């Protein structure tokens, strides 16, 4: 078995182990949420809600985003050193990272999409109105394929960003967070500058509404590619070492 197939096989096995744990935890939390909602008859207890509607499954999104952060750091702090120890090139390793990100993002989106399509029947059965309109998709009018596609894109964008952050953190350690804090402070001091006003006009709600398809495709597509390209070059020039920060 060549190095490319070896690292892909290893990372896929690890990915599905982590996915199995994630799915188990989410299912357990959702079941507890449904039972508690029925028992206490209170829509304010779990998930997300409006005045008269609720969705327990939609509350999974925060846990999923946290999962992607931990998952991205695991790829760099654990899988990357192991890959190098197996004499796998950084190029082959990074190809497997992108493939794994695609598979994991789709698997999570499919799981969450199925739950979102099933949930309204359960919520309605206990006398509560389910939230079905989530702005970017509607679980009542949109197909499962469309919902999964939208979430897959969102999850892939999210994991591409955290993949870059994890790569930077692995290479620079605590120095990354010093720079990030300094930039954040600088950003706060420039909130009233002309540059920020210019961004506000470019990214205004009216502009986005009139150019939604082109804007989202170009912006998020370019953003994702840039994250992966930068992360690749960082990984390519990073030595394997044990880091605490």
N, C-alpha and C positions, 0 to 999 in steps of 0.2 A: 504494500500500500504506500503510495507516494505521500509526501509531506502535506500537500494540499488536502487530500482526502482524509488523512489522519487527523488533522486539526479540525476539519469540519465535523467529522464523526464525534470527536471528543466534545466539541462545543455544543453540538446538537443534543447529545446525551445530557450534558449539564443544563442546557436550556430547558429541556422538557422536564427535568427534575424540578427546576425552579418554578416552571409554569404549573406543574401539578400541585405544588405547595400553594402558589398564588391562588389558583382556582379553588382549592380546598378552603382556604381562608376566606375568600370572597363569598363562597357559597354558605359557609358557616355563619358569617356576619349577616348575610341577607336573610337566611332562615331565622336567625335570632331577631332580626329587625321585623320580619313579618309576624312572628309569634308575639313579640312584644306589642306591636301595633294592634293586633287583634285582641290581646289580653287587656291592654290598658285603654284601647279605643281612643288613641291619641295620635294624630298625624304629625305632632311636633317632635316626636321622639327620635326618629331615625331618617336617614336619607336626606333628600332635599324636598322643599315644599313651598307652596304658595298659601294663600288664605284658605283655599278649599281643595287643593290638589296636592298629591305627594308622589314621590318616586324613591323607593329604597335602593333599587339597583343603580340609579344615577349617582348615588353617593359613593359607589365603587371607584369613580374616576380619580378622586384624590388618592386613594390607596394605590391605584394603578400608576399614577405619576410618581409616587414615592418609590414604588417597585422599580420603575425605569431608572431612577437615580441610583438605587442600590445595584441594580443589574449592570449599569454602565461602569460603575466603579469596580465591580467584580471582574469585568472583562479585562480591565487594565491592571488591577492589582493582583489578580490571581491567574487568569487565563494567559495573559501576555508573558509573564515569567515562565510559566509551564511550557508554552509554545516554543520559546527560545531554548529552553532546556532540552526539548525534543528535536533540536536542530531544524526547526521550521523557520523559514525566512519571514521577515516582517511583512513583506508583500503578500505572501500566502496567508499569514495570520490575519491581515487586515481585510483581505477578500472574504475570509470566513466570518469576520465580524460583521461586515455589511450584509452577508447572506443571513446570518443569525438574526440581525436586527429586523430584517424583512420578515422572516418567519415568525419571530416572537411578536412583532407588532401586529401581524395578521392574526395570529392565534389568539392574542388578547382581545383584539377587535371582534373576532368571530364569537368568542365566548360572551363578551359583554353585549354584543348585538342580539344574540339569541335570548339572553336574559331580559333585555329591554323589550323584546317582542312578546315574551311570555308574561312579563310582569303585569300589564294592564288587566289581564283576565283575573289574576289573583287579587289585585287591589280592588277591582270592581266587585268581586265576589264577597268582600267583607264590608261593602257599603261605602267605600272611599273613592273619590274621583282620582284616577291616575293622571300624572303629568305625561303627556304624549308629544307636545310640541316643545322641542329643544332648540328652536331657532334654526340650527343648521340641518336638522332633519326632524321628521315627525314619525313616531313609531306606528301611527295609525294609517297614514297615507303613503309612506315610503316603504319600499321593499327591504327585506333583510339584506340583500346584496348591496343596496345603496347605503344603508346605515353602516354596514361593516366597512365599506369602501371609505366613507367619510372619516370614521374613527381610525381606520388603518393609516390614512394620511396624517391625521392629527398625532397619532402615537409615534409614527415614524419621524415626524418633525421633532417631537419632544425628545425621543431617544437620540436623534442626531445631535441635538444641542448638548445633552448631558454626556454623550460620548466625547464631545469636544472638551467639555469641562473636566471630565475624568482624565483625559489624556494630558491636559495642561497641569492638572493637580499632581498626576503621577510624575511628570517631568520636573515641575518646579516646587512641589510641596507647599509649605505654608506661605511661600513668597507669592503664590497666585492670589491668595486671599488678601494679602496686604495691598497688592495692586488693585484688586477688585474693589476693596473698601475705599481706596483713594479715588478711583474713578467714580464710584457712587457719590462720594462727597462732592466731587467736582461737578457731577451731573446736577446735584441738588442746588448748588450755587448758580447754575446757569439756567435754571428753570424759566426765568423771565427774559432770557436772551432772545435775540432775533432768530437765532438758529432753531430754538425750540418752537417759536411761533411759526416758523417756516414748516417744521415737521407737523405741527398741528393742522396746518392748512392742507398739506399733502395727504395726511392720514385721517382727514375729517370723515365723519360718517357719511356725509352727502357724496363725497368723492368716491368712497369705497362702494356705496350702494350703486352708483352709476357705472362703476368699473369692476364689479365684484369678481367676475370670472377671470378676467385678465389679471387683475391685481393679485388675487390669491394664488393663481397658477404660477405667475412669474415670481412673486415675492417669496412664497413658501418653497417653491421649487429651487430657486437660486439659493435661498437660505440653507436648505438641507444639503445641497451639493457643496456649498462653501464650508459648512461644518465638517463634512466628511473629508474634504480635500485637506483642510488645515489639520484635522486630527490625524490624517494619514502621514503628513510630513512631520508632525510632532512625534508620532510613534516611530517613524522611520529613523529619527535622529535621537531617540531616547535609549539610554543604556538601562539594562535591567538592574534594579537595585531595590533593597528593602527600604521602604519609607514609612514613617509614622504619620507625617502630616499630609 
